[in-house]
């Protein structure tokens, strides 16, 4: 999405006191990766960095801001929420160095982190040859990266769920979800016989000629099935938070197009 500021930073503080039993095996990090858990005070603090969206080398002011925020907030987890770079990356090696620079603030502090993709994260692909799937391998090589490529049969790359354990590490009490929101409606829509961009966009869009892509059915189904699996395993719902780059437009599109959507009230 178009970058309005250097990057958007959102801090989420969450306090939960839920007691659940069981062991979340299907989304657990490997033994070499850190495990997410609530701290001794019973809180789980997340710092979110969105739209870092730079070239290599990254603007020092961005890195300084990240360092300052992490030192001040001391989060338990960091999430990078897409548009992590620009199309000005010139080679695969430069991309690797860029990611290394971007995640060093977390790595040097030992803070677990993850990422999802935005609509600009493949803008450099013609020069670097790095699809999101190939980028994922570079991200996951960092010791504190918990991002996962996700099931290959599910649309996109970076669809994952991470368990968050209680302070004593014995129970799963929360979940962090990530979904790939893709890029634009004209991309990879050969499955649709009509004009998807025209048919999917209402007259009064969120941003004028809005053509951002959307979460696909296979992702929704994966989210649903995984949620049901968790409910069966624990006998109740596992609360969580989901991160994706492009906001879902439906809630505003209905109000902005009352006649076409049959809105009442």
C-alpha positions, -999 to +999 in steps of 0.1 A: +000+000+000+011+035-006+035+047+021+022+078+038+049+080+065+083+064+071+065+035+087+036+029+110+042+017+145+015+002+166+020-011+201-004-037+214-004-046+251-025-076+261-032-090+296-048-124+297-054-149+326-068-179+308-062-215+319-062-241+291-048-276+289-030-294+261-001-290+238-003-272+204+019-294+182+008-284+146+021-248+149+049-251+175+083-237+166+111-261+161+135-268+190+160-243+176+135-215+176+122-196+207+088-203+221+063-175+226+050-172+262+035-147+286+061-130+308+063-133+346+039-104+351+012-123+331+013-100+301+023-105+264+034-073+247+036-071+209+053-043+189+042-040+153+063-023+126+044-018+093+056-004+059+094-002+067+094+000+028+130+010+021+160+001-001+194-011+010+209+004+031+179+012+052+176+048+064+195+050+097+166+069+112+144+039+107+168+016+125+172+041+153+135+044+157+131+006+159+160+003+184+145+031+206+110+016+206+123-019+214+144-006+243+115+015+257+088-011+253+107-043+258+082-064+239+078-102+241+072-104+203+076-082+172+056-085+140+065-069+106+032-063+088+041-061+051+056-038+026+088-047+043+109-034+013+106-016-020+113-025-056+146-007-054+163-039-041+188-047-069+198-083-063+191-114-042+222-108-021+212-072-015+178-084-004+194-108+021+216-079+034+185-057+036+165-082+057+195-088+079+197-050+086+159-048+092+157-076+117+190-069+136+172-048+162+152-079+172+179-105+167+205-087+188+180-084+216+169-120+213+132-109+207+111-135+187+096-119+156+075-128+125+063-111+093+036-111+067+038-098+032+023-066+016+015-056-019+050-042-026+072-071-013+076-086-048+082-053-066+119-062-070+112-097-083+123-091-119+158-080-106+162-104-077+142-134-089+128-137-053+092-147-051+076-145-016+083-182-013+120-177-019+121-147+003+105-168+030+136-191+031+158-160+038+135-148+066+133-181+083+171-185+083+173-160+112+173-176+146+145-156+161+122-156+131+090-176+138+073-169+104+062-199+084+056-204+047+024-221+055+006-250+037+014-251+000-022-258-009-033-225+007-031-193-014-002-171-007+029-174+014+032-167+051-001-181+064+007-193+099-005-196+135+019-194+165+010-207+199+016-185+229+022-203+262+014-193+298+041-178+319+051-212+332+053-226+297+028-254+304-004-243+287-013-226+254-034-196+262-032-174+231-025-176+193-008-152+168-021-156+133-006-143+100-023-142+066-010-131+032-032-104+018-016-107-017-012-076-039-036-065-066-068-078-082-053-082-117-026-105-103-030-143-106-068-144-112-068-167-142-093-189-123-120-162-128-138-161-162-150-126-159-134-092-152-126-097-115-114-061-109-146-047-124-170-072-108-154-072-073-152-034-069-183-014-059-188+021-072-178+038-040-146+021-031-123+029-001-097+047-021-112+057-054-099+032-080-093+006-053-078-026-068-062-043-038-065-080-037-083-099-009-080-130+013-087-161-008-112-188+001-084-214+007-070-191+034-104-186+050-110-224+049-075-231+064-082-205+092-116-221+099-103-256+099-073-248+121-096-229+145-120-259+147-090-282+153-078-260+182-113-259+197-116-297+196-082-301+211-088-278+241-125-280+245-129-243+240-118-214+218-082-202+219-082-164+218-058-147+194-049-118+171-045-119+133-021-098+113-024-091+076-013-061+055-042-050+034-073-041+055-105-059+048-128-035+030-161-052+036-171-033+067-168+001+051-179-009+016-214-019+029-219+015+045-206+034+015-228+014-009-261+010+009-283+005-022-260-020-039-255-040-007-290-038+006-280-022+039-307-016+064-303+009+092 
